[in-house]
Amino acid sequence: MASRLTGSYLSGSYSRDTAIYPLDDVDIIFTIDPAPWQTGLLGKLMSPSPDKVLESFARALRLRYPQTSVHTQRRSVRLALSHVDIDCVPAIEEGPGSQFIFVPDRKDDAWIRSSPERHKLVSAEVNAANTGLLKPLIKLLKHWNACLPETARVRSFLIETLAITLFSHRRVETLTDG
């Protein structure tokens, strides 16, 4: 598997410093060379099957961590360690110099275009424009959301996206105002 990896980096709320206690998981993007998984028809290379790539990652993790729970999810492989879960996300880079990647989606059997590095950059810019108050505000909102009944909660990424969108157009002067 190591020969198929072209790079890796932290992603998600942990990397953006918007994770709240207790830390549920850490997301790691693993950029891959898709060629070993690709199939061809009449000489035209096709994207590899998301399921095959995720299963390959799961097998490699099970070999490396035989005493640990490993299971495939919709877009990642979860490595459940005793103190934290690590979501390993294989991704295909869009191209040289691009901030976009493609991540596998098992449910839709497709590769989804995403840009975690760009989101991290925009988050940092909006936080700086709001004198460092955006990240604490996001953490407060995530905590409030976690205290809601399960049927009323939204995904934490939605909270981040809404806050970044709102406060990129309107400055927050205090956490109370936010």
N, C-alpha and C positions, 0 to 999 in steps of 0.2 A: 504494500500500500504506500510506503514512503516514497517510492519512485513516481507515484501518480500525483503526489502533492506538489503544488508550486508555491504555496505560501499559506500563512495563517495569521489571524488577528482577532482580538477581542471584539465583541459586538454586543448589542443589547444595552439594557439599562445599567448594568455594571460598568461597562466601558464609558457610558455617558454620565456617570456619577449621579444617576437618578434612581438607583435601586434602594429599596427600603428594607429594614430589618423585619423579619428574618430573611436573609438572602435565599431565594428559592433555587435559582439556577444561574449559571454563567454560560453565555453563548459564545462559541468560538466558530468563526468562519474558517473553513479549510478550502482554499482555492485548489482546484484539481485540473489536471490535463484530461479532457474528456475522451481523448483518442482510444485508450484501452477499452472503453465501454461502448464506443460508437459502432453502429452497424451501417452498412452501405447497400444501396440499391441502385444498380446501373452506374456505379462509380460515385454516387452522390452520398456524402456522409450525412448521417442523421444524428440528431441529439440522442445521447444515451437515455435509456429508460430511467426515470427518477427512482423507481422501485429497486432496480438493479444496483444503482449507485448507493442508495441508502442501505441495502442489504450487504453490499461489500464493506461499507464502513462498519456496520454492526458486527460482521464476522471478524474484521480486523481488531475491533475493540474487545470482542469476547476472547480472542487469542491473547491479547495483551493483558487483559484484566479478567482472568477466568473466575475469580471469586466475587465479582461485582455484577450487579444487574445491568444489563444492556438491552435496550429495546428501541425499535424504530418508531418514530412518530410521523406526523404528516409531512414535516419539512426538515427533520433532523433525526439524529440518533442520540438518545439519552443515555449517558453514563452516570449511574447512580452511585456516587461515593458516599461514605458514611457521614460526611459533613456538608456536602453540597452536590447538586446535580449539575452535570456539564452537558449542555446541548451542543453536539457537534453537527455543524451545518456544512455539507459539501456545497461548493459553488463553482460555477464556471464564469471566468472573467469575460466581460463583454468584448474587450479588446484593449490593446495597449493605450495607456493614458486615460481610460474611461473609469469613472467612479461607479459604474454599474456592474452588477453581477447577476447571474441567474441561479436561483435556488430551486431544488426539486420540490415538487408537490405531488405526493403519492395519490391523494384523493382525486385530483384533476388530471393526473398522468401528464404533467406539463412542467416546464421550467418557467418560474416566475421572475420577472425582472425586478430587481431591488437595488437599493443603494444605502447600506448601513453606514458607510464612511461619510457620505454626503449628509445623511441625517445627523450624524455626530457633529459634523462641522457647522451645520445650520443651528443645531441646538446650542453649541458653544457661542456662536455669534449672537444669537438672541439673548442668551444668558448675559453676555458681556454688555449688550446694549441696554439691559435692564439692571445694571450694576450688581450682577451676581445673584439676583433674587429669583430668577426663573427656576433654577434647579431646586432650591428649598421649597418653592411653591409647588412644583411638580411632586416632590416627596410628600408634602402635606396633602395634596389631592389624592395621591395614591393611598396614603394611610386612611383618609376619609372613605375612599372607595372600598378598601379592604374591610372596613367596619360595617358596611351595608349588608343587608341580607344577600345571600348568594345570587338570588334571582334578579337583583337590582344592580349587581356589579358589572363594570365594563372592563375590557382588557386594558392593562396599564399602558400599552403602546398607544392606544386611542387617547388616553389622558395626556400623554406627552405630545402627541401630534396636535391635539386641540390647543393645548397651552402654547406651544411654539407658534402655531398659526395666529392665535389671538394676540400674543405679546410680541409678535414681529410687527404688528400694526398699531399696538397701543402699549405705552410704557407702564410698567408697574412701579409705583413709588415705594410701597411698603407691602409686606406680606398680607397685612390686613386688607389693604386695597385690592390686592390680587385675588 
